[in-house]
Amino acid sequence: MGGAVLRSVYRIRVRHAERFPESGPVVLVANHSSLVDGPVLFGVLPRGAAFLVKHELFHGVLGWVLRKLGQIPVRRGAPDRGALSVATRVLRSGGVLGVFPEGTREGGMADARHGAAWLARSTGARLVPVACRGTAPVSGRRRFRPEVDVLVGEPVDPPEVRGRAGLAAATERIRTELAGLLAELDGSGSGFDTETTT
């Protein structure tokens, strides 16, 4: 239902969905351009994901919908042990957890936090970078069903090195991978070689 609604609003094109692991725990790491990023990725990727979502959105009808979809409220700016506990359970049960490591809707990858790498190392989950472009509103432009491009990167094994150095190295690797995907989308124009359009 939600996917159908999104497809009535956007023309969503997905590239390399086959890279997404068919089973096992996955930490999906994505850039964050708008509030629509999470619903788009939730609706188009091969496996459903529980996303870490800022707790301010868990009010009223929207909050009810988010909880029904299994999304996880998280408080930003401070360690949220409750959210981390739920996220860890999702991964240890073999599920997919979506993380926006920037923590804000800047849309690039100039900075990334260590949470995704920590979760992967703690649970043995693979890290999968996913880039999304086209959801952010563009000033002065109003188009019917604007194009949204989603590009899935190659899975990255969880970090093996202990301590903060291991987390920092894994975080930098996933940041670099995601930045590369975004650069590929930004330079690809309007077409993909292999794509699924909905």
HELIX and SHEET records of a PDB file:
HELIX    1   1 GLY A    2  VAL A    9  1                                   8    
HELIX    2   2 ALA A   17  ARG A   19  5                                   3    
HELIX    3   3 ASP A   37  VAL A   44  1                                   8    
HELIX    4   4 HIS A   55  LEU A   57  5                                   3    
HELIX    5   5 GLY A   60  LYS A   68  1                                   9    
HELIX    6   6 ARG A   81  ARG A   92  1                                  12    
HELIX    7   7 GLY A  115  THR A  123  1                                   9    
HELIX    8   8 GLY A  163  GLY A  187  1                                  25    
SHEET    1   A 8 ILE A  72  VAL A  74  0                                        
SHEET    2   A 8 ALA A  50  LYS A  54  1                                        
SHEET    3   A 8 VAL A  96  VAL A  99  1                                        
SHEET    4   A 8 VAL A  26  ALA A  30  1                                        
SHEET    5   A 8 ARG A 126  ARG A 133  1                                        
SHEET    6   A 8 GLU A 147  VAL A 152 -1                                        
SHEET    7   A 8 ARG A  11  ARG A  15  1                                        
SHEET    8   A 8 THR A 196  THR A 197 -1                                        
END                                                                             
